[in-house]
Amino acid sequence: MALIDTGTAIGSVSRLLKNVLTNALSTASPTPMVSISRPEPGTSGVVPQGARLNLFLYEVQLDASLRNVPLTPGRQTPLWLVLRYLLTAFDQGGDSDTDGAHDILGLSMQALLGMNESGVLEQLNGNKPLIDNPEPLKVTFDHGTPDLLSRLMQGPDDRYRASVPFQIRPILVATSDPPSSMQLVGVNYLTDTVIGQAGVKNILLPSLGPFIQSVTPPQVQPGDVLTITGTGLGAAQLAVQFGAVQLPVTMQQSGTLQCVVGGVALDPTKISAGSQPVSVAETISGKVLLSNSLSTALIPVVSSVTPVGLQSVSGPNSHVYAAIKLTGKFLGGPNDYVELGLLNSSGVARLVDRVDSSFAAPGDQSAQQVLMLSGEAIPPGIYTAVYRVNGAQSKQAFQIDMA
């Protein structure tokens, strides 16, 4: 119902009642005509002769119980009306005080009484000004006292006629102006049409976005699965921000996300081994909203460790030194801190953190070479090589022959 249609609500109620009474009296004999007018008899010449039921709207009141009830907060309070009608029946000869007129009057009362239970007032037969009335309409009979009827029957034919008053309420009459307060999204209040997404001007989040509580495991190498727990992780358009790269989600629940630390997204030209901030990224209208951050470590993967150009120090101790080449993944770039530990049975024999400047390290961090100087020479023998990049230590350790 468009609010502008409520301006004809009073007339719509009269037409509705006329239709209901006409249908209810269609099987009566004789079949009375239902008119909306003052209760004038057919003998007066004002209306045609014949059996007739007169419907007279004699009073319009404001519903006191709804006087200060707006349709929505912020809207001007509408008019809630009580319409009071008078039913007067006339027989075939235009008389209202015969048994035939009384039959018509009783049948009309029966029809009105049944309106509350038959659902007519709820269906309203497609009546636009009434079909979406926010309050259910109700028919109630009033006392037809002689004083009331005498006042209503005053006129050129001043006669008392047996009549039945009743009321129907509440009838809404409102302006078509939209409310000044917040309105429902997706509804055009001027035309009373549902426009759906066309009415969405701003996207509001139902929460503050994703929040993460834990990230496991604390260390990952390429190919491992990273599991994130928290709240707000069931939304659409989520990804895992892993350091400088964004990893796609492989498993998603309301409180858990998983991703594989690998694939094309794990670009070694953008990220190196070491501690990485991990957060959940939510894309909204092209913008990225990040959750809080926790950390995990990306550790290098070592495939081989080989001494290159092994040399002996001249002198009685015959200690050795060399450049040591490593292959694998995420072995460090020009801006990363790398260190290679050489261990024997006594502990760390030497820690080498000098990158060999003569070695052309590939951009994909698949190889690296550290350089020992003569002053760092160690006794010949078998050593265990342990490699770290930016403090993240590889899981792999290799034995190398320094003899």
VMD Tcl script that draws the C-alpha trace (Angstrom):
set ca {
  {0.00 0.00 0.00}
  {1.38 3.41 -0.97}
  {0.62 5.92 1.77}
  {-0.82 8.32 -0.79}
  {-3.66 5.82 -1.36}
  {-4.86 6.16 2.23}
  {-6.56 9.42 1.32}
  {-9.42 7.36 -0.13}
  {-9.54 4.92 2.77}
  {-12.91 6.21 4.10}
  {-14.63 5.78 0.75}
  {-12.93 2.42 0.32}
  {-14.43 1.19 3.60}
  {-17.92 2.24 2.46}
  {-17.48 0.48 -0.88}
  {-16.13 -2.63 0.85}
  {-19.12 -2.80 3.19}
  {-21.51 -2.27 0.29}
  {-19.94 -5.13 -1.67}
  {-19.99 -7.48 1.32}
  {-23.65 -6.71 2.08}
  {-24.68 -6.95 -1.58}
  {-23.13 -10.41 -1.86}
  {-24.64 -11.56 1.45}
  {-28.18 -10.42 0.50}
  {-28.09 -11.71 -3.08}
  {-30.11 -14.81 -2.13}
  {-32.76 -12.94 -0.09}
  {-36.28 -12.64 -1.49}
  {-36.88 -9.99 -2.55}
  {-33.23 -9.11 -3.15}
  {-32.59 -5.68 -1.62}
  {-30.45 -3.00 -3.18}
  {-27.67 -1.67 -0.97}
  {-27.22 2.11 -1.06}
  {-24.79 4.51 0.55}
  {-26.78 7.58 1.55}
  {-28.97 9.07 4.22}
  {-31.74 6.66 5.27}
  {-34.49 8.17 3.09}
  {-37.51 5.96 2.23}
  {-38.35 5.17 -1.37}
  {-41.72 6.90 -1.00}
  {-39.96 10.28 -0.69}
  {-38.92 10.22 -4.32}
  {-35.25 10.76 -3.37}
  {-34.35 7.11 -4.03}
  {-36.05 4.43 -6.13}
  {-38.75 2.31 -4.53}
  {-38.12 -1.33 -3.69}
  {-36.44 -3.44 -1.00}
  {-33.32 -1.66 0.11}
  {-30.60 -1.66 2.75}
  {-29.22 1.77 3.52}
  {-25.65 2.27 4.73}
  {-25.16 5.68 6.32}
  {-21.81 7.01 7.62}
  {-22.99 9.30 10.38}
  {-19.76 9.94 12.36}
  {-15.97 9.93 11.91}
  {-13.95 9.83 15.12}
  {-10.26 9.77 15.99}
  {-9.16 6.54 17.65}
  {-8.02 7.75 21.07}
  {-5.92 4.66 21.79}
  {-3.78 5.26 18.67}
  {-3.68 9.04 18.70}
  {0.11 9.19 19.29}
  {1.19 6.02 17.46}
  {3.39 6.69 14.36}
  {3.91 4.14 11.63}
  {7.69 4.29 12.16}
  {9.84 6.33 14.55}
  {10.46 9.78 13.15}
  {7.35 9.87 11.00}
  {4.47 12.27 11.63}
  {1.67 10.53 13.53}
  {-1.10 9.64 11.04}
  {-4.85 9.78 11.55}
  {-6.32 6.62 13.02}
  {-10.07 6.79 12.45}
  {-13.20 5.09 13.78}
  {-16.01 5.07 11.20}
  {-19.54 4.81 12.61}
  {-22.27 3.59 10.26}
  {-26.03 3.14 10.53}
  {-27.89 0.27 8.84}
  {-31.54 0.90 7.94}
  {-33.64 -1.65 6.04}
  {-36.67 -0.90 3.84}
  {-39.15 -3.41 2.46}
  {-40.58 -3.54 -1.04}
  {-42.92 -0.67 -0.24}
  {-40.29 1.56 1.31}
  {-41.33 0.92 4.91}
  {-38.71 0.28 7.62}
  {-41.06 -1.05 10.32}
  {-42.32 -4.30 8.75}
  {-41.25 -7.88 9.18}
  {-39.80 -7.86 5.67}
  {-37.60 -4.89 6.54}
  {-36.61 -6.62 9.76}
  {-35.54 -9.71 7.79}
  {-33.24 -7.59 5.64}
  {-31.86 -5.86 8.74}
  {-31.13 -9.18 10.49}
  {-29.44 -10.68 7.41}
  {-27.20 -7.62 7.08}
  {-26.22 -7.83 10.77}
  {-25.40 -11.50 10.26}
  {-23.15 -10.64 7.28}
  {-21.29 -7.93 9.21}
  {-20.83 -10.22 12.21}
  {-19.26 -12.86 9.97}
  {-16.76 -10.43 8.48}
  {-14.49 -10.67 11.53}
  {-14.27 -14.46 11.30}
  {-14.45 -15.08 7.55}
  {-11.24 -13.23 6.79}
  {-12.92 -10.65 4.55}
  {-11.29 -7.81 6.47}
  {-7.91 -9.50 6.17}
  {-8.22 -10.17 2.43}
  {-9.97 -6.87 1.63}
  {-10.49 -8.06 -1.94}
  {-7.44 -6.22 -3.32}
  {-8.60 -2.87 -1.92}
  {-5.36 -0.80 -2.27}
  {-6.02 1.84 0.42}
  {-6.82 -0.86 2.99}
  {-4.97 -4.04 2.01}
  {-1.80 -3.30 4.01}
  {-3.39 -1.44 6.91}
  {-0.87 -2.07 9.75}
  {-3.69 -2.71 12.25}
  {-6.34 -5.40 11.61}
  {-9.77 -3.93 10.93}
  {-12.57 -4.88 13.32}
  {-16.37 -4.52 13.07}
  {-18.16 -3.81 16.37}
  {-21.89 -3.22 16.91}
  {-23.07 -0.23 18.99}
  {-26.22 0.45 20.96}
  {-29.01 1.84 18.77}
  {-30.63 4.00 21.42}
  {-33.75 6.04 20.62}
  {-31.84 9.26 21.35}
  {-29.18 8.40 18.77}
  {-31.69 7.37 16.12}
  {-33.89 10.41 16.74}
  {-30.96 12.74 16.18}
  {-30.00 10.97 12.96}
  {-33.51 10.79 11.52}
  {-34.18 14.51 11.67}
  {-35.27 15.92 8.32}
  {-38.31 16.40 6.07}
  {-39.48 12.88 6.87}
  {-38.90 13.00 10.61}
  {-39.75 9.43 11.61}
  {-38.20 6.92 13.91}
  {-36.93 3.92 11.95}
  {-35.52 0.73 13.46}
  {-31.80 0.84 12.62}
  {-28.54 -0.77 13.78}
  {-25.37 1.30 14.35}
  {-21.92 -0.28 14.08}
  {-18.32 0.87 13.85}
  {-15.22 -0.26 11.99}
  {-11.72 0.64 13.18}
  {-8.89 1.62 12.90}
  {-8.73 3.25 9.47}
  {-5.37 4.78 8.51}
  {-5.05 8.13 6.78}
  {-1.41 9.26 6.39}
  {0.69 11.65 4.36}
  {2.92 10.33 1.59}
  {6.08 12.03 2.91}
  {8.89 9.57 3.72}
  {9.93 9.33 7.38}
  {12.82 11.45 8.60}
  {14.31 8.53 10.54}
  {16.17 5.50 9.23}
  {14.10 3.53 6.71}
  {14.19 -0.05 5.56}
  {16.86 -0.71 2.93}
  {15.52 -1.83 -0.43}
  {12.10 -0.10 -0.20}
  {11.05 2.99 -2.17}
  {8.71 4.70 0.30}
  {7.42 7.19 -2.29}
  {6.04 4.48 -4.58}
  {5.75 1.69 -2.00}
  {7.77 -0.71 -4.13}
  {10.50 -3.17 -3.15}
  {13.63 -2.29 -5.14}
  {16.08 -4.66 -3.38}
  {19.78 -4.10 -4.02}
  {19.08 -0.92 -5.98}
  {18.34 0.71 -2.62}
  {21.68 -0.24 -1.10}
  {23.89 2.85 -0.94}
  {26.31 1.83 1.81}
  {27.50 -1.62 2.83}
  {27.38 -2.12 6.58}
  {29.34 -4.90 8.23}
  {27.46 -7.07 10.74}
  {30.65 -7.14 12.84}
  {34.05 -5.48 13.10}
  {35.48 -8.00 10.64}
  {37.75 -11.02 11.14}
  {39.70 -11.43 14.38}
  {42.34 -14.15 14.72}
  {43.29 -15.86 17.99}
  {45.91 -18.40 16.95}
  {48.13 -19.40 14.03}
  {49.60 -22.89 13.84}
  {52.18 -24.28 13.36}
  {54.64 -21.64 14.60}
  {57.05 -22.55 11.77}
  {56.18 -23.51 8.21}
  {58.09 -24.39 5.12}
  {56.75 -24.34 1.54}
  {53.99 -26.93 1.15}
  {52.86 -26.89 4.79}
  {49.24 -26.15 5.80}
  {48.70 -23.08 7.99}
  {45.65 -23.15 10.31}
  {44.09 -19.96 11.67}
  {41.40 -19.80 14.36}
  {39.34 -16.81 15.44}
  {36.00 -15.08 14.89}
  {34.33 -13.73 11.77}
  {36.17 -16.22 9.58}
  {33.04 -17.45 7.80}
  {32.60 -14.36 5.61}
  {33.04 -14.36 1.85}
  {36.00 -12.84 0.02}
  {38.62 -13.85 2.62}
  {42.29 -14.53 2.03}
  {45.35 -15.02 4.24}
  {47.85 -12.17 4.26}
  {51.18 -13.93 4.82}
  {53.88 -11.29 5.07}
  {53.98 -9.45 1.74}
  {51.97 -12.09 -0.17}
  {48.33 -13.14 -0.10}
  {47.49 -16.84 0.02}
  {44.12 -18.31 -1.05}
  {41.93 -20.06 1.52}
  {41.71 -23.84 1.07}
  {39.32 -24.61 3.97}
  {36.87 -22.28 5.69}
  {34.53 -22.56 8.68}
  {32.99 -19.94 10.95}
  {35.95 -20.11 13.33}
  {38.73 -21.71 11.27}
  {40.66 -21.01 8.09}
  {43.37 -23.02 6.38}
  {45.75 -22.22 3.55}
  {48.70 -23.91 1.89}
  {51.99 -22.04 2.26}
  {53.06 -22.51 -1.31}
  {52.04 -22.25 -4.93}
  {52.42 -19.30 -7.26}
  {51.31 -16.86 -4.55}
  {54.39 -17.63 -2.44}
  {56.66 -15.56 -4.66}
  {60.36 -15.67 -3.56}
  {60.90 -12.27 -5.19}
  {58.45 -10.73 -2.69}
  {59.04 -12.70 0.50}
  {61.98 -14.28 2.30}
  {62.39 -16.77 5.11}
  {62.00 -15.44 8.65}
  {59.23 -14.31 10.97}
  {56.10 -13.26 9.02}
  {53.01 -11.34 10.19}
  {49.85 -13.32 9.46}
  {46.40 -11.71 9.19}
  {43.07 -12.36 7.46}
  {42.19 -10.03 4.59}
  {38.53 -9.35 3.71}
  {37.80 -7.62 0.40}
  {34.80 -5.24 0.49}
  {33.89 -3.17 -2.58}
  {37.46 -3.39 -3.81}
  {38.93 -2.35 -0.46}
  {40.87 -4.70 1.82}
  {40.10 -4.90 5.54}
  {42.82 -6.64 7.58}
  {42.36 -8.41 10.89}
  {44.81 -8.23 13.77}
  {48.18 -9.90 13.14}
  {49.97 -12.86 14.70}
  {53.30 -14.25 13.58}
  {54.72 -17.45 12.25}
  {58.08 -18.23 10.70}
  {58.77 -19.22 7.12}
  {61.83 -21.47 7.26}
  {64.27 -22.16 4.43}
  {64.47 -25.53 2.73}
  {67.98 -26.87 2.13}
  {68.50 -29.55 -0.53}
  {72.31 -29.76 -0.56}
  {75.43 -28.31 1.09}
  {78.73 -28.54 -0.75}
  {82.23 -27.12 0.08}
  {83.71 -25.21 -2.85}
  {87.49 -24.55 -3.25}
  {88.64 -26.13 -0.01}
  {92.03 -24.68 1.06}
  {94.51 -25.38 3.88}
  {96.16 -22.76 6.02}
  {99.95 -22.93 5.86}
  {101.39 -23.82 9.21}
  {101.60 -26.65 11.69}
  {97.82 -26.92 12.42}
  {96.75 -27.55 8.77}
  {93.28 -26.03 9.35}
  {90.99 -25.68 6.31}
  {88.53 -23.15 4.94}
  {86.29 -22.90 1.87}
  {83.27 -21.33 0.25}
  {80.15 -23.41 0.97}
  {77.31 -23.59 -1.57}
  {73.71 -24.38 -0.67}
  {70.72 -25.22 -2.89}
  {67.05 -25.32 -1.98}
  {64.24 -22.79 -1.43}
  {64.12 -19.41 0.28}
  {67.85 -19.43 0.96}
  {68.01 -15.64 1.19}
  {68.42 -12.64 -1.07}
  {70.77 -9.67 -1.06}
  {68.96 -7.98 1.84}
  {68.61 -11.06 4.07}
  {70.81 -12.12 6.94}
  {72.12 -15.65 6.40}
  {74.36 -17.78 8.60}
  {75.75 -21.27 8.36}
  {76.76 -23.15 11.46}
  {79.36 -25.92 11.30}
  {79.00 -28.32 14.24}
  {81.19 -31.13 15.51}
  {81.14 -33.30 18.60}
  {82.26 -30.39 20.75}
  {79.50 -28.00 19.59}
  {79.58 -25.10 17.12}
  {83.01 -25.08 15.55}
  {82.36 -22.10 13.29}
  {79.51 -19.74 12.42}
  {79.80 -18.22 8.95}
  {77.57 -15.23 8.08}
  {79.45 -13.80 5.14}
  {77.82 -14.07 1.70}
  {80.30 -14.84 -1.09}
  {80.28 -11.68 -3.20}
  {81.72 -13.56 -6.17}
  {78.65 -15.84 -6.30}
  {75.73 -14.71 -8.48}
  {72.76 -15.78 -6.38}
  {69.57 -16.42 -8.45}
  {66.58 -14.16 -7.89}
  {64.35 -17.07 -6.86}
  {66.52 -17.78 -3.77}
  {67.18 -21.34 -4.94}
  {70.93 -21.12 -4.23}
  {73.28 -19.27 -1.91}
  {76.97 -19.35 -1.09}
  {78.79 -18.27 2.08}
  {82.52 -17.63 2.34}
  {85.00 -18.62 5.04}
  {88.19 -16.63 5.36}
  {91.59 -18.06 6.25}
  {91.26 -16.66 9.75}
  {88.10 -18.78 10.20}
  {89.76 -22.07 9.23}
  {88.74 -25.15 11.16}
  {90.36 -28.54 11.73}
  {89.77 -31.00 8.89}
  {86.95 -33.45 9.49}
  {83.23 -34.19 9.16}
  {80.89 -31.37 10.20}
  {77.12 -30.97 10.42}
  {75.92 -27.90 8.50}
  {72.89 -26.01 9.88}
  {71.50 -23.06 7.90}
  {69.44 -20.04 9.02}
  {67.89 -17.09 7.18}
  {66.75 -14.06 9.18}
  {66.80 -16.20 12.31}
  {64.60 -18.98 10.82}
  {66.44 -22.29 10.87}
  {66.01 -24.98 8.24}
  {64.78 -28.38 9.36}
  {67.38 -30.08 7.17}
  {70.97 -30.61 8.34}
  {73.75 -32.10 6.21}
  {77.11 -33.65 6.98}
  {79.95 -32.21 4.91}
  {83.56 -33.36 4.59}
  {85.98 -30.53 5.32}
  {89.19 -32.53 4.72}
}
mol new
graphics top color blue
foreach p $ca { graphics top sphere $p radius 0.5 }
foreach p [lrange $ca 0 end-1] q [lrange $ca 1 end] { graphics top cylinder $p $q radius 0.2 }
display resetview
